[in-house]
Amino acid sequence: MRPVGGALGAEIGGIDASRAMAPGIADQIRAALDRHLVIFLRDQSVSLGQLKAFSTCFGELTRVPYVGGLADHPQIIAVLKEADEHNISTFGGTWHTDFSFLEHPPAASILFAEQVPAVGGDTLWANMYAAYEALSPGMQQTLAGLNAMHSGHVYGAARPPANSATSQSIRISRNNPEADVERAHPVVRVNPRTGRRALYVNPVYTTRFEDMTQHESRGLLGFLYAHCTRAEFTCRLQWAPGTIAVWDNRYSLHMAVNDYDGYRRLMYRTSTVGETPIGPAEASASSPGHG
Ligand SMILES: [Fe+2]
């Protein structure tokens, strides 16, 4: 195992993701994911069935809304941008965490690179524990009592497709009023197993603070987005065909860099079932040791 950045990310060698994994090895990979938040495996050759089997090492697979799965493998989505698609935003091209507007956002996301540009099309991740821990005690305290609203508005009726043109090659269903429903999550998300705290807002799905207007929320949210994506909290993956990335979708953000017009990029993604995000208040209520 080789860490790829000071804040997060590690490359793991010696694993064949196409084969059933011994329980001890799977435990080690999960521990590496806990510690590094995103792990990379190189030179993998997996069928879609094997990708699903590998993904179950990280939890039960889940289907995400609004993005159509493959006909034969509904739990897998194809993330594709064709070579002839120019001047469009790429799917996942802004810092976000996958589907944070759900009651149970996915715990882990797994991405397998089938075809990638010779250069460009990298993915970046940011460590949201590190971002939280770098804030002043005063700001940490202020945020601890706040909830933020999240919605899937980019898939919703309130935002016309023309304003959010992504690749036509991804089967995204839009104009669904359900996607505009806002859901509150704590701004400081606590890992229930360790008690560690992380920031939990993102510029794609977070709309405002609970009980505040979008206008009132903009200043502080803008600061938090800029803060949590500072270069020192991030790592960057240069894909090659056969690279698999697994990330913890609860305590990190990611974005795909859209700098490869003229090249085809095809990835397959799975997600695992997550839990309801909890904040400091719920975390201390559920663990009597932390009064
Ligand atoms: Fe994503």
Boltz pocket constraint, residues with backbone or C-beta under 6 A from the ligand:
constraints:
  - pocket:
      binder: B
      contacts: [[A, 92], [A, 96], [A, 97], [A, 98], [A, 254]]
      max_distance: 6.0
